[in-house]
Amino acid sequence: MASPEQDDKDLGPVLDKDGVRLTVDDAIATVTLTNPAKRNAQSPALWRALAEAGRLLPGSVRVVVLRAEGKSFSAGLDRQAFTPEGFDGEPSFIDLAHSSDAVLDGTIAEYQAGFTWWRRSDIVSIAAVQGHAIGAGFQLALACDLRVVADDVQFAMRETSLGLVPDLTGTHPLVGLVGYARALEICATGRSVLAEEAVSTGLANIAVPADQVEDAVRDLATALLAAPRDAVIETKALLQGVQGRAYDDQRAAERAAQARRLRDLAGVGE
């Protein structure tokens, strides 16, 4: 399998705009943050580009790799957002604060759309994270199913220090991974979570030296592709539903999923 860098060279991008590039190589898609000069700081335009990347995924894709150019995965929200004028062509934070409840809610929902598709049951997403993953950057890494991190990674949720809350879908996976008490402590203090703690608490699946991240992601993607696609889809859906189901309901879901797999493997119609 070609590395993400090779994909970018050999195949034309499906999308390349606003700091986001999407390339596809058969069953593997790579989404790359492409503004290393600003440490891949995020903006509403980048969030819309992320959402568009999700819509453009071909049906052949089974694994999506999220990576970033430069030394930092993403330093979080571009500080221009906190200026009175905000971003060109975008409502400033002040404008949003003065808008109606419906407009404010709808705008934030639009921003969140770039973070929601990574956990679709028909794909497995892997974030390759190096250096800083702050605020929105942390939440983007959390949006993925799996995280491979460099040994220099620094996760931090800094929203509370700005008088805000994490609102880009990061709170649900964070609590699911590390538990309520640790999630509260991480968010309320804004402290950094380094590689060793990230692995020990479940935030990361594996930590490796920075120059080995791409190889580790490639090995993981290859392993994920080894199993039949429908079995992976059913298994992912089962695991995603655990927190919302009682034990007996989960048992029933397992039975129904296995019945579908057995009939499919035997060529028996529904």
C-alpha positions in Angstrom: 0.0 0.0 0.0 1.3 3.4 -0.8 2.0 5.9 1.9 -0.3 9.0 2.2 2.5 11.1 0.8 2.8 8.8 -2.2 -0.9 8.9 -2.7 -0.8 12.7 -2.9 1.9 12.5 -5.6 0.5 9.8 -7.7 -3.2 10.6 -7.6 -4.9 13.9 -8.2 -6.7 15.1 -5.1 -10.5 14.7 -4.9 -10.6 17.9 -2.9 -8.0 20.6 -2.2 -9.3 23.8 -0.6 -9.3 25.9 2.6 -6.5 23.9 4.2 -7.9 20.4 3.5 -6.8 17.9 0.9 -8.6 14.6 0.1 -6.9 11.9 -1.9 -8.3 8.4 -2.5 -6.4 5.2 -3.3 -8.9 2.4 -3.8 -10.1 1.4 -0.3 -8.0 4.0 1.6 -8.7 7.8 1.7 -6.4 10.3 3.2 -7.6 13.7 4.5 -4.6 16.0 5.1 -4.6 19.4 6.9 -2.4 21.5 4.7 -1.5 24.7 6.4 1.6 24.0 8.5 2.7 27.6 8.5 -0.3 28.4 10.8 0.1 25.0 12.6 -3.1 23.9 10.8 -5.2 26.4 12.8 -8.9 25.9 12.1 -11.6 28.1 10.7 -15.2 27.8 9.5 -14.0 27.4 5.9 -11.8 24.5 7.0 -14.7 22.9 8.8 -16.9 23.2 5.7 -14.1 21.6 3.7 -13.9 18.7 6.1 -17.6 18.2 5.8 -17.3 18.2 2.0 -14.5 15.6 2.2 -16.9 13.3 3.9 -19.6 13.8 1.3 -17.1 13.1 -1.5 -15.8 9.8 -0.2 -16.4 7.0 -2.8 -18.2 3.9 -1.8 -15.0 1.9 -2.2 -13.4 3.5 0.7 -13.1 1.4 3.9 -10.4 3.3 5.9 -9.9 7.0 6.2 -6.6 8.4 7.4 -6.5 11.9 8.9 -3.1 13.5 9.0 -1.5 16.9 9.0 1.5 18.5 7.4 4.2 20.1 9.6 5.2 19.7 13.2 1.7 20.2 14.7 -1.5 18.3 14.0 -3.6 21.4 14.7 -3.1 24.3 17.1 -6.9 24.7 17.4 -9.1 27.6 16.4 -7.4 30.4 14.4 -7.1 33.3 16.7 -8.5 35.6 14.0 -11.9 34.2 15.2 -11.5 36.2 18.4 -11.0 39.6 16.7 -14.0 41.9 16.3 -14.0 41.4 12.5 -13.5 37.7 12.6 -13.0 35.9 9.3 -13.8 37.5 6.0 -17.3 36.6 4.9 -18.1 34.8 8.2 -20.1 36.0 11.2 -17.8 37.1 14.0 -18.3 35.7 17.5 -19.8 39.0 18.4 -22.3 38.7 15.5 -23.2 35.2 16.6 -23.7 36.3 20.2 -26.3 38.8 19.0 -28.1 36.4 16.6 -31.3 34.5 17.4 -31.2 31.1 19.2 -32.1 29.3 16.0 -29.3 31.0 14.0 -26.7 30.5 16.6 -27.7 26.8 17.0 -27.7 26.3 13.3 -24.4 27.9 12.8 -22.7 25.7 15.4 -24.4 22.7 13.9 -22.9 23.6 10.5 -19.5 23.8 12.1 -19.9 20.4 13.8 -20.7 18.7 10.4 -17.0 18.5 9.6 -16.5 16.4 12.8 -19.4 14.0 12.6 -18.9 11.7 9.6 -15.6 10.1 10.7 -17.5 7.6 12.8 -19.8 6.3 10.1 -20.3 2.6 10.3 -19.1 1.9 6.8 -15.6 3.3 7.4 -12.9 3.1 10.0 -11.1 6.4 10.6 -7.5 6.8 11.9 -6.0 10.0 13.1 -2.3 10.3 12.8 -1.4 13.0 15.4 1.9 14.7 16.0 2.9 17.7 18.0 0.1 20.0 19.3 -3.5 18.9 19.0 -5.2 21.8 20.9 -8.9 22.6 21.3 -10.5 22.1 17.9 -7.5 20.0 17.0 -8.0 17.7 19.9 -11.7 17.4 19.0 -10.9 16.6 15.4 -8.6 13.8 16.6 -11.3 12.6 18.9 -13.8 12.5 16.0 -11.9 9.5 14.5 -12.3 5.9 15.6 -8.6 5.3 16.3 -5.6 7.5 17.1 -1.9 6.8 16.3 0.2 9.4 18.0 3.8 10.6 17.8 5.8 10.5 21.0 5.8 14.3 21.0 2.0 14.7 20.9 0.4 17.2 23.2 -3.4 17.0 23.5 -5.1 19.9 25.3 -8.7 21.2 25.6 -8.2 24.9 26.1 -11.8 26.2 25.5 -12.6 26.9 29.1 -9.6 29.2 29.4 -11.2 31.3 26.7 -14.6 31.3 28.5 -16.0 28.7 26.0 -16.8 25.0 26.0 -15.7 22.2 23.6 -18.6 22.2 21.1 -17.1 20.4 18.1 -18.4 16.9 19.1 -15.4 16.2 21.4 -17.1 15.7 24.7 -18.9 12.5 24.0 -15.9 10.5 22.7 -13.6 12.0 25.4 -15.9 10.8 28.2 -16.3 7.4 26.5 -12.5 7.0 26.3 -11.3 8.3 29.6 -14.4 8.5 31.9 -16.2 11.5 33.3 -13.9 12.5 36.1 -10.7 12.5 34.0 -12.5 14.2 31.1 -13.7 17.0 33.4 -10.2 17.5 34.8 -8.7 17.6 31.3 -11.3 20.1 30.0 -11.6 22.3 33.1 -7.8 22.7 33.6 -6.8 22.8 30.0 -3.6 20.9 30.8 -1.6 18.9 28.3 -2.0 15.2 27.9 1.3 13.6 26.6 1.8 10.4 24.6 2.3 8.0 27.6 -0.8 9.2 29.3 -2.8 9.2 26.1 -2.0 5.5 25.5 -2.5 4.5 29.2 -5.9 6.2 29.4 -7.2 5.0 26.0 -7.0 8.4 24.2 -4.5 6.8 21.8 -4.2 3.3 20.5 -0.4 3.5 20.1 2.4 6.0 20.4 5.6 5.7 18.3 8.5 8.0 17.4 7.4 10.8 15.1 9.3 9.3 12.1 7.4 6.0 12.5 3.8 7.4 12.6 3.2 6.9 8.9 4.4 3.3 9.0 2.3 2.5 12.1 -0.8 4.0 10.4 -0.1 2.0 7.2 0.2 -1.2 9.2 -3.0 -0.5 11.1 -4.9 0.3 7.9 -3.6 -2.9 6.3 -4.8 -5.0 9.3 -8.2 -3.3 9.1 -8.6 -4.2 5.4 -7.8 -7.8 6.0 -11.2 -8.6 7.5 -14.4 -8.8 5.3 -15.9 -5.3 5.0 -19.5 -6.3 6.2 -18.1 -8.1 9.3 -16.2 -4.9 10.3 -19.3 -2.7 9.6 -21.5 -4.9 11.8 -18.9 -5.1 14.6 -18.4 -1.3 14.6 -22.1 -0.7 14.8 -22.4 -3.2 17.7 -19.6 -1.5 19.6 -20.9 2.0 18.9 -24.3 1.1 20.3 -23.0 -0.4 23.6 -23.4 2.8 25.7 -27.0 3.4 24.6 -28.1 -0.2 25.3 -28.9 -2.3 28.3 -27.0 -5.6 28.6 -29.9 -7.7 27.3 -30.5 -5.3 24.5 -26.9 -5.6 23.5 -27.2 -9.4 23.5 -30.2 -9.1 21.2 -28.3 -6.8 18.9 -25.4 -9.3 18.7 -27.9 -12.1 17.8 -29.4 -10.0 15.1 -26.1 -9.0 13.6 -24.8 -12.5 13.7 -27.9 -13.8 12.0 -27.4 -11.3 9.2 -23.7 -12.4 8.8 -24.6 -16.1 8.8 -27.3 -15.6 6.2 -25.0 -13.5 4.0 -22.2 -16.0 4.2 -24.5 -18.8 3.3 -26.1 -16.9 0.5 -29.5 -17.0 2.1 -31.8 -14.1 1.4 -33.6 -12.1 4.1 
